[in-house]
Amino acid sequence: MYKILTIVGARPQFIKAAAISHVIRGKYADSICEDILHTGQHYDDTMSGRFFCELDIPLPKYNLGVGSSSHGAQTAAMLKGIEEVLLSTHYDGVLVYGDTNSTLAGALAAAKLHVPVYHVEAGLRSFNRDMPEEINRVVTDHVSSLLFAPTQTAMQNLRNEGFKEDNVVLSGDVMLDNALHYSSLPTTHYPLPTDFILATIHRDFNTDHPERIKNILSALNRIAEQYNTKILFPIHPRTRKQLETFNIHLSPLTFHLVEPLSYLETLGALQQAHLVLTDSGGLQKEAYFCGKPCVILRPETEWVEIVDAGAAQLADADPSRILDAANHLWGFKPSPPTDFGDGHSAEKIIEKILL
């Protein structure tokens, strides 16, 4: 029996891990034993606990409970805890997802102990080294044994960095697996406004700089006024804290503030939203997979395929660019995605690991 340790710590990873976990417990139940380690990077129930129940993921065997801290302190605590687990129990491989500090810590701890690292969502590049996520992506890729690239662009990025073809697999995107699977099931609908756009802001380069976050909120106000609609605004704990710090108040006449949405609630909101505005990489894709246009509140994106398809526009934190992008995309219906696989990415990943 092949024994794998799956390392997760943040909302996007719970969603990605669900696709792999379902395949392991279904088709490969006699071949693979999976244990889950939760670093505790996201620890609030709205950002963590309910995802395991909602997405039918086995509860973690290990929970490090590291919580919030500086990048260095948080990653160090994760490294220590993951290393202790790997020294106490034999695992044939470690699965990591995406680009968080949990990803980096899991990859480093395993690689230093000569445990194979399998990186799901490898090869993404924003080419902006000011983003901590970009550092995490690059380092994780370079210590991984198998790299599962979701798109041809990610494959080419890895080729450009000199990776051997034997170690790189064009797997497709497990997030598309989930979107196809869960969209066929009854969707959970959070109490929603009758007419709205969906907006999220959580990246530190937006939330921690008052001028940037004020510019974004100003643009959201203008869009809501122009289209006589409301802003459904699931508020990340970091964003809530910074709004209080900067003494920024959001009018309830414009902003419908809610706690962070679960995955199924997000799918339900996307089905009804006119438009999405976000700095989240995951929500960019979820919008695309649900056929909704997106304004990206960043100067660049690692998901260039969505922009190339005309389904999203980069606007950064510039109010005029945000408004122009919203006007351009309003009413646009993106075509179904063709660059993210066929909805069977998780199976391809497990098959490659077992070869």
Order of alpha helices (4+ residues) and beta strands (2+ residues): beta-alpha-beta-alpha-beta-alpha-beta-alpha-beta-alpha-beta-alpha-beta-alpha-beta-alpha-alpha-beta-alpha-beta-alpha-beta-alpha-beta-alpha-beta-alpha-alpha
